[in-house]
Amino acid sequence: MKFRMSQLISIASFAAAAAGLAACSSGSDPSEQHAAMTSEQKSAMQKQQVVELLKSIETGDTKPVSYINPNKYIQHNLAVGDGLAGFGEVLKQLPKGSAKVNTVRVFGDGDYVFAHTDYNFFGPKIGFDIFRFEDGKIVEHWDNLQETPTAPNPSGNTMLNGPTASKDLEKTQKNKDLVRQFVDDILVHGRMEKLTSYIEGDNYIQHNPQIGNGLSGLSIALQAMAQQGITMKYDRIHKVLGEGNFVLTVSEGSFAGKWTSYYDLFRVENDKIVEHWDTIEAIPPMSDWKNRNGKF
């Protein structure tokens, strides 16, 4: 079901919501209620809260603001000012009724929730968002956004289609270790001779808008980039988050000579990487940053 934004969330709305939350907390301590939950209950609740918070960009619902700790909220989107005030200021700039938000995937890893979302605000975008929870409240946010392509990739895949539900939860750490090693070996250090130990030939579904399926699709894309003099370099892995067979890595590097943030989501099956989604975002010069928290 689609909603239209009845009103934008202003800074005053955020302040009112935060004040109301503080007033309600005298009856019971939300952090104590959160501590009493099982890890599965916490994860389910946190994922639902993230979905609702992102959807509020479209609907204008102020309730999800109460999921954020207004005294600790750290923002890593460099185009947004810090805290709730920065978030509210961006929403005020949106033309009324223009925003659309559809979260396609959401996963949890301890205190972190990561989401894969189809956005339309200030133009269509695909985004990954990461939220960190502390004592039951959101206290930190990272994201990576890329303009939505106008057509599928060479294999007919979009940046969002494919499986959405995790499985093999007992293999989460094993899959995270596998993906971290893959990114370190192949993307950071270029040990291409190891590629087939992570990916089985053409049994690999690719959602990058420029690359087709399989190792053959990757080879064609890399050759085309080389002919155009375009380089893609991964320098450092900042985060590895996972739930079952889905693992997200956050890396820093450069693309075509520009400082770049890479978010890569991998699906693992039978100890092999079988599917990949990503967003690539250029990091602006520090003189343009709206906060000083850094991208990572």
ROBAPA-223321 format. One line per field, with one value per residue: residue in one letter; chain; z, y, x of N, C-alpha, C in turn; residue number from 0. Coordinates in steps of 0.2 Angstrom, whole numbers, always signed. Last residue first. Layout:
r	(a / ...)
c	(A / ...)
n.zz	(Z / ...)
n.yy	(Y / ...)
n.xx	(X / ...)
ca.zz	(Z / ...)
ca.yy	(Y / ...)
ca.xx	(X / ...)
c.zz	(Z / ...)
c.yy	(Y / ...)
c.xx	(X / ...)
k	(NUM / ...)
% end
This chain:
r	(f / k / g / n / r / n / k / w / d / s / m / p / p / i / a / e / i / t / d / w / h / e / v / i / k / d / n / e / v / r / f / l / d / y / y / s / t / w / k / g / a / f / s / g / e / s / v / t / l / v / f / n / g / e / g / l / v / k / h / i / r / d / y / k / m / t / i / g / q / q / a / m / a / q / l / a / i / s / l / g / s / l / g / n / g / i / q / p / n / h / q / i / y / n / d / g / e / i / y / s / t / l / k / e / m / r / g / h / v / l / i / d / d / v / f / q / r / v / l / d / k / n / k / q / t / k / e / l / d / k / s / a / t / p / g / n / l / m / t / n / g / s / p / n / p / a / t / p / t / e / q / l / n / d / w / h / e / v / i / k / g / d / e / f / r / f / i / d / f / g / i / k / p / g / f / f / n / y / d / t / h / a / f / v / y / d / g / d / g / f / v / r / v / t / n / v / k / a / s / g / k / p / l / q / k / l / v / e / g / f / g / a / l / g / d / g / v / a / l / n / h / q / i / y / k / n / p / n / i / y / s / v / p / k / t / d / g / t / e / i / s / k / l / l / e / v / v / q / q / k / q / m / a / s / k / q / e / s / t / m / a / a / h / q / e / s / p / d / s / g / s / s / c / a / a / l / g / a / a / a / a / a / f / s / a / i / s / i / l / q / s / m / r / f / k / m)
c	(A / A / A / A / A / A / A / A / A / A / A / A / A / A / A / A / A / A / A / A / A / A / A / A / A / A / A / A / A / A / A / A / A / A / A / A / A / A / A / A / A / A / A / A / A / A / A / A / A / A / A / A / A / A / A / A / A / A / A / A / A / A / A / A / A / A / A / A / A / A / A / A / A / A / A / A / A / A / A / A / A / A / A / A / A / A / A / A / A / A / A / A / A / A / A / A / A / A / A / A / A / A / A / A / A / A / A / A / A / A / A / A / A / A / A / A / A / A / A / A / A / A / A / A / A / A / A / A / A / A / A / A / A / A / A / A / A / A / A / A / A / A / A / A / A / A / A / A / A / A / A / A / A / A / A / A / A / A / A / A / A / A / A / A / A / A / A / A / A / A / A / A / A / A / A / A / A / A / A / A / A / A / A / A / A / A / A / A / A / A / A / A / A / A / A / A / A / A / A / A / A / A / A / A / A / A / A / A / A / A / A / A / A / A / A / A / A / A / A / A / A / A / A / A / A / A / A / A / A / A / A / A / A / A / A / A / A / A / A / A / A / A / A / A / A / A / A / A / A / A / A / A / A / A / A / A / A / A / A / A / A / A / A / A / A / A / A / A / A / A / A / A / A / A / A / A / A / A / A / A / A / A / A / A / A / A / A / A / A / A / A / A / A / A / A / A)
n.zz	(+38 / +35 / +49 / +58 / +56 / +43 / +31 / +20 / +11 / +15 / +12 / -3 / -3 / -10 / -21 / -19 / -24 / -18 / -23 / -22 / -28 / -25 / -20 / -13 / -4 / +6 / +2 / -1 / +2 / -5 / +0 / -3 / -1 / -2 / -3 / -6 / -12 / -21 / -38 / -48 / -51 / -35 / -19 / -3 / +10 / +14 / +22 / +18 / +23 / +20 / +22 / +29 / +44 / +43 / +46 / +42 / +43 / +40 / +33 / +23 / +11 / -3 / -19 / -34 / -51 / -65 / -82 / -96 / -104 / -103 / -90 / -92 / -100 / -92 / -82 / -89 / -93 / -80 / -75 / -84 / -80 / -68 / -67 / -75 / -79 / -73 / -70 / -59 / -49 / -47 / -52 / -47 / -52 / -59 / -67 / -55 / -39 / -28 / -20 / -28 / -39 / -34 / -33 / -42 / -38 / -27 / -23 / -11 / -11 / -18 / -14 / +0 / +6 / +1 / +6 / +20 / +22 / +18 / +28 / +40 / +37 / +38 / +51 / +57 / +52 / +53 / +59 / +49 / +36 / +29 / +25 / +11 / -2 / -19 / -32 / -36 / -35 / -47 / -58 / -72 / -85 / -88 / -89 / -78 / -82 / -83 / -76 / -58 / -45 / -37 / -21 / -4 / +12 / +29 / +47 / +63 / +81 / +90 / +94 / +109 / +117 / +121 / +105 / +88 / +72 / +55 / +38 / +22 / +5 / -9 / -24 / -30 / -39 / -31 / -18 / -16 / -17 / -14 / -8 / +2 / +15 / +31 / +46 / +63 / +78 / +89 / +80 / +66 / +54 / +39 / +26 / +9 / +5 / +8 / +0 / -1 / -8 / -8 / -11 / -3 / -4 / -7 / +7 / +17 / +29 / +29 / +33 / +46 / +53 / +53 / +61 / +73 / +78 / +73 / +60 / +43 / +28 / +20 / +26 / +37 / +50 / +66 / +81 / +95 / +109 / +112 / +106 / +101 / +92 / +92 / +91 / +77 / +74 / +75 / +64 / +47 / +34 / +24 / +20 / +32 / +37 / +33 / +42 / +53 / +50 / +49 / +62 / +69 / +64 / +69 / +83 / +84 / +80 / +90 / +102 / +100 / +99 / +112 / +123 / +135 / +145 / +139 / +136 / +149 / +152 / +143 / +147 / +162 / +166 / +169 / +163 / +149 / +145 / +144 / +133 / +123 / +122 / +117 / +105 / +99 / +99 / +91 / +79 / +76 / +74 / +62 / +54 / +42 / +32 / +29 / +22 / +8 / +4 / +2 / -4 / +0)
n.yy	(+34 / +48 / +59 / +69 / +82 / +88 / +92 / +94 / +102 / +100 / +87 / +82 / +67 / +51 / +42 / +26 / +12 / -3 / -20 / -38 / -54 / -72 / -82 / -88 / -104 / -112 / -114 / -97 / -80 / -64 / -48 / -31 / -17 / -1 / +10 / +27 / +36 / +48 / +45 / +38 / +29 / +26 / +20 / +16 / +7 / -3 / -14 / -29 / -40 / -55 / -69 / -80 / -74 / -58 / -46 / -35 / -27 / -11 / -7 / -11 / -2 / +0 / -4 / +4 / +5 / +15 / +18 / +17 / +11 / -2 / -5 / -7 / -18 / -27 / -28 / -33 / -46 / -51 / -52 / -61 / -73 / -75 / -70 / -57 / -40 / -23 / -11 / -12 / -27 / -39 / -56 / -72 / -86 / -97 / -97 / -102 / -99 / -90 / -93 / -99 / -91 / -81 / -82 / -75 / -62 / -53 / -39 / -33 / -30 / -40 / -52 / -52 / -45 / -51 / -64 / -62 / -58 / -69 / -78 / -72 / -73 / -86 / -89 / -81 / -88 / -101 / -101 / -96 / -100 / -86 / -71 / -64 / -60 / -63 / -51 / -33 / -21 / -17 / -30 / -40 / -42 / -43 / -30 / -22 / -11 / +7 / +18 / +16 / +28 / +33 / +27 / +29 / +23 / +27 / +26 / +32 / +29 / +26 / +20 / +10 / +0 / +2 / +6 / +2 / +9 / +6 / +9 / +7 / +8 / +13 / +20 / +34 / +47 / +64 / +68 / +52 / +37 / +21 / +5 / -2 / -12 / -11 / -17 / -14 / -19 / -26 / -41 / -38 / -40 / -33 / -31 / -26 / -16 / -2 / +12 / +28 / +44 / +61 / +71 / +78 / +93 / +93 / +94 / +101 / +95 / +85 / +92 / +95 / +83 / +79 / +90 / +87 / +75 / +75 / +85 / +87 / +78 / +74 / +63 / +52 / +50 / +56 / +50 / +54 / +57 / +63 / +56 / +40 / +35 / +31 / +42 / +44 / +36 / +46 / +55 / +52 / +55 / +45 / +45 / +44 / +33 / +23 / +23 / +19 / +6 / -1 / +1 / -7 / -20 / -22 / -21 / -33 / -43 / -42 / -44 / -58 / -64 / -61 / -57 / -43 / -36 / -24 / -17 / -14 / -5 / +5 / +10 / +10 / +19 / +32 / +41 / +41 / +51 / +62 / +58 / +58 / +71 / +76 / +70 / +76 / +89 / +88 / +85 / +96 / +105 / +101 / +92 / +81 / +86 / +78 / +67 / +59 / +44 / +27 / +11 / -6)
n.xx	(+163 / +163 / +163 / +158 / +155 / +143 / +143 / +157 / +164 / +177 / +180 / +172 / +162 / +163 / +153 / +147 / +138 / +131 / +126 / +124 / +126 / +128 / +136 / +150 / +150 / +145 / +131 / +129 / +127 / +126 / +132 / +133 / +144 / +148 / +161 / +165 / +180 / +188 / +192 / +198 / +188 / +186 / +194 / +188 / +181 / +167 / +157 / +147 / +135 / +128 / +116 / +114 / +114 / +118 / +132 / +144 / +159 / +167 / +179 / +193 / +202 / +203 / +199 / +197 / +196 / +198 / +197 / +201 / +193 / +199 / +195 / +181 / +181 / +187 / +177 / +166 / +171 / +173 / +160 / +154 / +162 / +157 / +140 / +130 / +137 / +137 / +132 / +124 / +125 / +120 / +123 / +126 / +134 / +140 / +151 / +162 / +159 / +170 / +181 / +190 / +191 / +200 / +214 / +220 / +218 / +221 / +219 / +217 / +203 / +196 / +202 / +205 / +195 / +183 / +185 / +186 / +172 / +166 / +170 / +165 / +151 / +149 / +152 / +142 / +130 / +125 / +113 / +105 / +100 / +93 / +83 / +74 / +75 / +82 / +78 / +81 / +89 / +95 / +90 / +96 / +100 / +113 / +117 / +104 / +90 / +89 / +92 / +98 / +97 / +112 / +115 / +122 / +124 / +125 / +123 / +120 / +116 / +106 / +90 / +88 / +91 / +105 / +108 / +110 / +114 / +110 / +113 / +106 / +109 / +98 / +95 / +84 / +76 / +75 / +73 / +69 / +64 / +73 / +73 / +85 / +91 / +98 / +104 / +107 / +117 / +119 / +117 / +111 / +98 / +90 / +79 / +75 / +67 / +57 / +53 / +47 / +46 / +42 / +33 / +24 / +33 / +50 / +61 / +66 / +63 / +72 / +84 / +80 / +79 / +93 / +98 / +91 / +96 / +113 / +122 / +116 / +121 / +130 / +136 / +129 / +131 / +126 / +121 / +112 / +110 / +99 / +88 / +88 / +73 / +60 / +53 / +51 / +40 / +29 / +27 / +25 / +27 / +29 / +43 / +49 / +44 / +51 / +62 / +55 / +50 / +62 / +67 / +58 / +60 / +73 / +70 / +62 / +71 / +81 / +74 / +70 / +83 / +88 / +74 / +72 / +76 / +81 / +70 / +66 / +76 / +74 / +62 / +56 / +40 / +36 / +44 / +43 / +35 / +44 / +52 / +42 / +40 / +52 / +53 / +42 / +46 / +57 / +51 / +44 / +53 / +59 / +46 / +41 / +27 / +12 / +7 / +13 / +4 / +8 / +3 / +4)
ca.zz	(+41 / +32 / +44 / +60 / +56 / +50 / +35 / +25 / +10 / +15 / +19 / +0 / -5 / -4 / -20 / -18 / -24 / -20 / -21 / -23 / -25 / -27 / -26 / -14 / -10 / +7 / +2 / -2 / +2 / -2 / -3 / +0 / -5 / +2 / -6 / -1 / -13 / -14 / -33 / -45 / -56 / -41 / -25 / -8 / +8 / +12 / +21 / +19 / +21 / +23 / +19 / +22 / +41 / +46 / +43 / +46 / +41 / +44 / +39 / +26 / +18 / +2 / -12 / -29 / -45 / -60 / -76 / -91 / -103 / -110 / -92 / -88 / -103 / -98 / -80 / -86 / -98 / -84 / -72 / -84 / -87 / -69 / -68 / -71 / -80 / -74 / -76 / -65 / -51 / -47 / -51 / -49 / -48 / -54 / -69 / -62 / -44 / -33 / -17 / -22 / -40 / -36 / -27 / -43 / -43 / -28 / -30 / -13 / -8 / -19 / -21 / -5 / +7 / +0 / -1 / +17 / +24 / +14 / +21 / +39 / +38 / +31 / +46 / +58 / +51 / +49 / +63 / +54 / +39 / +31 / +27 / +17 / +3 / -13 / -29 / -36 / -29 / -40 / -56 / -65 / -84 / -87 / -95 / -80 / -79 / -86 / -80 / -66 / -48 / -42 / -28 / -9 / +5 / +23 / +41 / +57 / +75 / +92 / +89 / +105 / +114 / +126 / +112 / +94 / +78 / +62 / +44 / +29 / +11 / -3 / -21 / -27 / -37 / -36 / -23 / -13 / -21 / -12 / -14 / +1 / +8 / +27 / +40 / +58 / +71 / +90 / +87 / +68 / +61 / +43 / +32 / +14 / +2 / +11 / +0 / +2 / -8 / -6 / -16 / -6 / -1 / -9 / +2 / +11 / +27 / +27 / +26 / +41 / +52 / +49 / +55 / +70 / +75 / +77 / +65 / +49 / +33 / +17 / +26 / +30 / +46 / +59 / +77 / +88 / +107 / +115 / +104 / +107 / +92 / +92 / +98 / +80 / +74 / +80 / +69 / +54 / +39 / +27 / +15 / +27 / +40 / +30 / +35 / +53 / +51 / +43 / +56 / +70 / +63 / +62 / +80 / +86 / +77 / +83 / +101 / +101 / +94 / +107 / +120 / +129 / +147 / +142 / +131 / +145 / +156 / +142 / +141 / +159 / +165 / +171 / +170 / +152 / +146 / +149 / +140 / +125 / +124 / +124 / +110 / +100 / +102 / +97 / +82 / +77 / +80 / +68 / +55 / +49 / +33 / +32 / +24 / +14 / +3 / +6 / -5 / +0)
ca.yy	(+27 / +43 / +55 / +62 / +80 / +85 / +95 / +90 / +101 / +107 / +89 / +85 / +74 / +55 / +47 / +33 / +15 / +4 / -15 / -31 / -48 / -66 / -84 / -82 / -100 / -109 / -119 / -103 / -86 / -70 / -54 / -36 / -23 / -5 / +4 / +22 / +32 / +45 / +49 / +43 / +34 / +24 / +25 / +16 / +13 / -2 / -7 / -26 / -33 / -52 / -62 / -81 / -80 / -62 / -52 / -36 / -33 / -15 / -4 / -14 / -4 / +1 / -5 / +1 / +4 / +11 / +18 / +20 / +18 / +2 / -4 / -1 / -12 / -26 / -25 / -27 / -41 / -51 / -48 / -54 / -70 / -73 / -74 / -62 / -46 / -30 / -11 / -10 / -21 / -34 / -50 / -68 / -80 / -98 / -93 / -100 / -105 / -90 / -90 / -103 / -97 / -80 / -85 / -82 / -64 / -59 / -41 / -35 / -25 / -33 / -51 / -56 / -43 / -44 / -63 / -64 / -53 / -63 / -80 / -73 / -66 / -83 / -92 / -80 / -81 / -100 / -103 / -91 / -103 / -92 / -74 / -67 / -55 / -66 / -56 / -39 / -23 / -16 / -23 / -39 / -41 / -50 / -34 / -23 / -17 / +0 / +18 / +16 / +22 / +35 / +28 / +30 / +24 / +25 / +27 / +30 / +31 / +31 / +21 / +16 / +0 / +2 / +6 / +3 / +6 / +9 / +5 / +11 / +4 / +14 / +14 / +31 / +40 / +59 / +72 / +59 / +43 / +28 / +9 / +2 / -11 / -11 / -14 / -16 / -16 / -20 / -38 / -41 / -38 / -39 / -28 / -31 / -22 / -6 / +5 / +23 / +37 / +56 / +69 / +72 / +90 / +95 / +89 / +103 / +101 / +83 / +89 / +100 / +87 / +75 / +89 / +93 / +75 / +75 / +80 / +90 / +80 / +79 / +69 / +55 / +49 / +55 / +52 / +52 / +53 / +65 / +63 / +44 / +38 / +26 / +40 / +48 / +33 / +41 / +57 / +50 / +61 / +46 / +46 / +49 / +40 / +24 / +25 / +25 / +11 / +0 / +4 / +0 / -16 / -22 / -16 / -26 / -42 / -41 / -38 / -52 / -64 / -58 / -62 / -47 / -42 / -29 / -20 / -18 / -11 / +1 / +6 / +12 / +13 / +26 / +41 / +37 / +45 / +62 / +59 / +52 / +67 / +78 / +68 / +69 / +88 / +91 / +80 / +89 / +106 / +101 / +98 / +81 / +84 / +83 / +72 / +62 / +51 / +32 / +17 / +0)
ca.xx	(+163 / +158 / +166 / +158 / +162 / +145 / +138 / +153 / +157 / +175 / +178 / +178 / +163 / +164 / +158 / +145 / +145 / +130 / +130 / +121 / +130 / +124 / +132 / +146 / +152 / +151 / +136 / +126 / +131 / +122 / +133 / +129 / +143 / +143 / +158 / +163 / +173 / +187 / +188 / +202 / +190 / +183 / +193 / +193 / +184 / +174 / +157 / +153 / +136 / +133 / +117 / +117 / +113 / +112 / +128 / +138 / +156 / +162 / +177 / +186 / +201 / +209 / +197 / +201 / +192 / +201 / +194 / +206 / +192 / +199 / +202 / +184 / +179 / +190 / +184 / +166 / +170 / +179 / +164 / +152 / +162 / +164 / +146 / +131 / +133 / +141 / +136 / +121 / +129 / +116 / +126 / +121 / +135 / +135 / +145 / +161 / +159 / +164 / +175 / +189 / +187 / +193 / +210 / +220 / +213 / +223 / +219 / +224 / +208 / +195 / +201 / +209 / +202 / +184 / +185 / +192 / +178 / +165 / +171 / +172 / +155 / +148 / +156 / +149 / +132 / +132 / +119 / +107 / +106 / +92 / +89 / +74 / +75 / +80 / +82 / +78 / +86 / +99 / +90 / +95 / +93 / +110 / +118 / +111 / +93 / +88 / +86 / +99 / +94 / +106 / +117 / +116 / +127 / +122 / +127 / +117 / +120 / +111 / +95 / +87 / +85 / +99 / +111 / +106 / +117 / +108 / +115 / +107 / +110 / +102 / +95 / +90 / +77 / +77 / +77 / +69 / +64 / +71 / +72 / +79 / +92 / +92 / +106 / +102 / +116 / +116 / +118 / +118 / +101 / +94 / +82 / +78 / +66 / +63 / +51 / +52 / +44 / +46 / +38 / +22 / +27 / +44 / +58 / +68 / +59 / +65 / +83 / +81 / +73 / +88 / +100 / +90 / +89 / +108 / +122 / +119 / +116 / +126 / +139 / +128 / +137 / +125 / +127 / +111 / +116 / +105 / +90 / +90 / +80 / +65 / +54 / +56 / +46 / +30 / +32 / +23 / +27 / +22 / +37 / +52 / +41 / +45 / +63 / +58 / +45 / +58 / +71 / +58 / +54 / +72 / +75 / +59 / +64 / +82 / +77 / +65 / +78 / +91 / +78 / +70 / +73 / +86 / +74 / +61 / +75 / +81 / +63 / +62 / +44 / +32 / +44 / +48 / +32 / +38 / +55 / +46 / +34 / +50 / +58 / +42 / +40 / +58 / +56 / +40 / +49 / +63 / +50 / +43 / +34 / +16 / +2 / +16 / +6 / +5 / +7 / +0)
c.zz	(+49 / +35 / +41 / +55 / +59 / +50 / +42 / +29 / +15 / +14 / +19 / +7 / -1 / -5 / -14 / -17 / -24 / -20 / -22 / -21 / -27 / -24 / -29 / -20 / -10 / +1 / +2 / -2 / +2 / -3 / +0 / -4 / +0 / -3 / -1 / -5 / -7 / -14 / -27 / -40 / -53 / -46 / -31 / -13 / +2 / +10 / +20 / +18 / +23 / +19 / +23 / +19 / +34 / +42 / +47 / +43 / +45 / +40 / +43 / +32 / +19 / +9 / -8 / -22 / -40 / -54 / -71 / -84 / -98 / -109 / -98 / -89 / -99 / -101 / -86 / -85 / -95 / -90 / -76 / -81 / -88 / -76 / -68 / -72 / -75 / -74 / -77 / -71 / -58 / -49 / -52 / -47 / -51 / -49 / -64 / -63 / -51 / -38 / -22 / -18 / -33 / -36 / -29 / -38 / -44 / -32 / -31 / -20 / -11 / -16 / -22 / -12 / +2 / +1 / -2 / +9 / +20 / +16 / +17 / +32 / +37 / +32 / +39 / +53 / +52 / +48 / +59 / +58 / +44 / +34 / +29 / +19 / +10 / -7 / -22 / -33 / -30 / -34 / -49 / -63 / -77 / -85 / -94 / -86 / -81 / -82 / -83 / -69 / -56 / -45 / -32 / -16 / +0 / +17 / +35 / +51 / +69 / +86 / +91 / +100 / +110 / +123 / +117 / +100 / +84 / +67 / +51 / +34 / +17 / +2 / -15 / -24 / -35 / -34 / -28 / -16 / -17 / -18 / -12 / -5 / +5 / +20 / +35 / +52 / +67 / +83 / +88 / +75 / +62 / +49 / +36 / +20 / +6 / +9 / +2 / +3 / -5 / -6 / -14 / -11 / -6 / -6 / +0 / +5 / +20 / +26 / +24 / +34 / +46 / +48 / +50 / +63 / +71 / +74 / +69 / +55 / +40 / +22 / +23 / +30 / +38 / +55 / +70 / +84 / +99 / +113 / +107 / +105 / +98 / +92 / +98 / +87 / +77 / +80 / +75 / +59 / +46 / +31 / +18 / +22 / +35 / +32 / +31 / +46 / +51 / +44 / +50 / +64 / +64 / +60 / +72 / +82 / +78 / +79 / +93 / +99 / +94 / +100 / +114 / +127 / +141 / +144 / +133 / +139 / +152 / +147 / +140 / +153 / +161 / +171 / +173 / +160 / +149 / +150 / +145 / +132 / +126 / +126 / +117 / +105 / +104 / +102 / +89 / +81 / +81 / +74 / +61 / +50 / +40 / +32 / +26 / +16 / +9 / +3 / -1 / +0)
c.yy	(+27 / +36 / +50 / +57 / +73 / +83 / +93 / +95 / +97 / +107 / +95 / +87 / +76 / +62 / +50 / +37 / +23 / +7 / -8 / -26 / -42 / -60 / -78 / -83 / -94 / -106 / -117 / -109 / -92 / -76 / -59 / -42 / -28 / -11 / +0 / +16 / +27 / +42 / +45 / +47 / +40 / +30 / +22 / +22 / +12 / +5 / -6 / -18 / -31 / -45 / -58 / -74 / -80 / -68 / -55 / -42 / -35 / -22 / -8 / -10 / -6 / -2 / -4 / +1 / +1 / +11 / +13 / +22 / +21 / +9 / +0 / +0 / -6 / -19 / -24 / -24 / -34 / -46 / -46 / -50 / -63 / -70 / -71 / -66 / -52 / -35 / -18 / -11 / -19 / -27 / -44 / -61 / -75 / -92 / -94 / -95 / -103 / -96 / -90 / -99 / -101 / -86 / -85 / -86 / -72 / -63 / -48 / -38 / -27 / -28 / -43 / -53 / -46 / -42 / -55 / -63 / -55 / -58 / -73 / -74 / -67 / -76 / -88 / -83 / -79 / -93 / -103 / -94 / -98 / -94 / -81 / -71 / -58 / -60 / -58 / -45 / -30 / -19 / -23 / -32 / -40 / -49 / -41 / -28 / -18 / -5 / +11 / +16 / +22 / +28 / +29 / +30 / +24 / +26 / +25 / +31 / +28 / +33 / +27 / +17 / +6 / +3 / +7 / +3 / +7 / +5 / +9 / +6 / +9 / +9 / +15 / +24 / +38 / +52 / +68 / +63 / +49 / +32 / +16 / +5 / -8 / -9 / -16 / -13 / -19 / -16 / -31 / -38 / -42 / -36 / -34 / -27 / -28 / -13 / +0 / +16 / +33 / +49 / +63 / +69 / +84 / +90 / +92 / +99 / +103 / +89 / +87 / +98 / +92 / +79 / +85 / +93 / +82 / +75 / +80 / +84 / +82 / +81 / +75 / +62 / +51 / +55 / +51 / +55 / +52 / +62 / +65 / +51 / +41 / +28 / +34 / +45 / +37 / +38 / +51 / +51 / +59 / +53 / +48 / +51 / +45 / +31 / +26 / +27 / +18 / +5 / +4 / +4 / -9 / -18 / -16 / -21 / -35 / -39 / -36 / -45 / -59 / -58 / -59 / -52 / -46 / -36 / -25 / -21 / -16 / -5 / +2 / +7 / +14 / +19 / +34 / +36 / +40 / +55 / +59 / +52 / +60 / +74 / +70 / +67 / +80 / +89 / +82 / +84 / +100 / +101 / +97 / +87 / +85 / +81 / +78 / +68 / +55 / +39 / +23 / +6)
c.xx	(+163 / +158 / +161 / +162 / +163 / +152 / +139 / +149 / +153 / +167 / +175 / +176 / +169 / +166 / +158 / +152 / +143 / +137 / +128 / +126 / +125 / +127 / +128 / +143 / +147 / +154 / +143 / +131 / +127 / +127 / +128 / +130 / +139 / +142 / +154 / +159 / +172 / +180 / +187 / +198 / +193 / +185 / +190 / +193 / +189 / +175 / +165 / +153 / +143 / +134 / +123 / +118 / +117 / +112 / +122 / +135 / +150 / +161 / +172 / +185 / +194 / +208 / +203 / +198 / +196 / +196 / +196 / +202 / +196 / +198 / +203 / +191 / +181 / +188 / +188 / +173 / +169 / +177 / +170 / +156 / +160 / +165 / +152 / +138 / +134 / +136 / +139 / +125 / +126 / +119 / +121 / +123 / +131 / +135 / +139 / +156 / +157 / +165 / +169 / +183 / +186 / +189 / +202 / +216 / +214 / +218 / +222 / +224 / +215 / +200 / +200 / +208 / +206 / +192 / +186 / +192 / +184 / +171 / +171 / +174 / +162 / +152 / +156 / +154 / +139 / +134 / +125 / +113 / +109 / +99 / +87 / +80 / +75 / +80 / +79 / +82 / +83 / +96 / +95 / +95 / +91 / +102 / +114 / +111 / +100 / +92 / +85 / +92 / +95 / +104 / +111 / +119 / +122 / +126 / +123 / +122 / +118 / +116 / +100 / +92 / +83 / +92 / +105 / +110 / +112 / +111 / +113 / +109 / +110 / +103 / +100 / +89 / +84 / +77 / +80 / +74 / +63 / +69 / +69 / +79 / +85 / +94 / +100 / +104 / +110 / +115 / +115 / +119 / +107 / +97 / +84 / +80 / +69 / +62 / +57 / +49 / +49 / +42 / +41 / +27 / +25 / +38 / +52 / +64 / +61 / +61 / +76 / +81 / +74 / +82 / +96 / +92 / +88 / +101 / +115 / +118 / +119 / +120 / +136 / +131 / +136 / +131 / +126 / +117 / +117 / +111 / +96 / +92 / +82 / +72 / +59 / +58 / +52 / +37 / +33 / +29 / +25 / +22 / +31 / +46 / +44 / +42 / +57 / +60 / +49 / +53 / +66 / +62 / +54 / +65 / +74 / +64 / +62 / +76 / +78 / +68 / +73 / +87 / +82 / +76 / +71 / +83 / +79 / +65 / +71 / +80 / +69 / +62 / +50 / +36 / +41 / +48 / +37 / +36 / +50 / +49 / +37 / +44 / +55 / +47 / +40 / +52 / +57 / +45 / +45 / +59 / +54 / +48 / +36 / +23 / +6 / +11 / +8 / +7 / +3 / +4)
k	(295 / 294 / 293 / 292 / 291 / 290 / 289 / 288 / 287 / 286 / 285 / 284 / 283 / 282 / 281 / 280 / 279 / 278 / 277 / 276 / 275 / 274 / 273 / 272 / 271 / 270 / 269 / 268 / 267 / 266 / 265 / 264 / 263 / 262 / 261 / 260 / 259 / 258 / 257 / 256 / 255 / 254 / 253 / 252 / 251 / 250 / 249 / 248 / 247 / 246 / 245 / 244 / 243 / 242 / 241 / 240 / 239 / 238 / 237 / 236 / 235 / 234 / 233 / 232 / 231 / 230 / 229 / 228 / 227 / 226 / 225 / 224 / 223 / 222 / 221 / 220 / 219 / 218 / 217 / 216 / 215 / 214 / 213 / 212 / 211 / 210 / 209 / 208 / 207 / 206 / 205 / 204 / 203 / 202 / 201 / 200 / 199 / 198 / 197 / 196 / 195 / 194 / 193 / 192 / 191 / 190 / 189 / 188 / 187 / 186 / 185 / 184 / 183 / 182 / 181 / 180 / 179 / 178 / 177 / 176 / 175 / 174 / 173 / 172 / 171 / 170 / 169 / 168 / 167 / 166 / 165 / 164 / 163 / 162 / 161 / 160 / 159 / 158 / 157 / 156 / 155 / 154 / 153 / 152 / 151 / 150 / 149 / 148 / 147 / 146 / 145 / 144 / 143 / 142 / 141 / 140 / 139 / 138 / 137 / 136 / 135 / 134 / 133 / 132 / 131 / 130 / 129 / 128 / 127 / 126 / 125 / 124 / 123 / 122 / 121 / 120 / 119 / 118 / 117 / 116 / 115 / 114 / 113 / 112 / 111 / 110 / 109 / 108 / 107 / 106 / 105 / 104 / 103 / 102 / 101 / 100 / 99 / 98 / 97 / 96 / 95 / 94 / 93 / 92 / 91 / 90 / 89 / 88 / 87 / 86 / 85 / 84 / 83 / 82 / 81 / 80 / 79 / 78 / 77 / 76 / 75 / 74 / 73 / 72 / 71 / 70 / 69 / 68 / 67 / 66 / 65 / 64 / 63 / 62 / 61 / 60 / 59 / 58 / 57 / 56 / 55 / 54 / 53 / 52 / 51 / 50 / 49 / 48 / 47 / 46 / 45 / 44 / 43 / 42 / 41 / 40 / 39 / 38 / 37 / 36 / 35 / 34 / 33 / 32 / 31 / 30 / 29 / 28 / 27 / 26 / 25 / 24 / 23 / 22 / 21 / 20 / 19 / 18 / 17 / 16 / 15 / 14 / 13 / 12 / 11 / 10 / 9 / 8 / 7 / 6 / 5 / 4 / 3 / 2 / 1 / 0)
% end
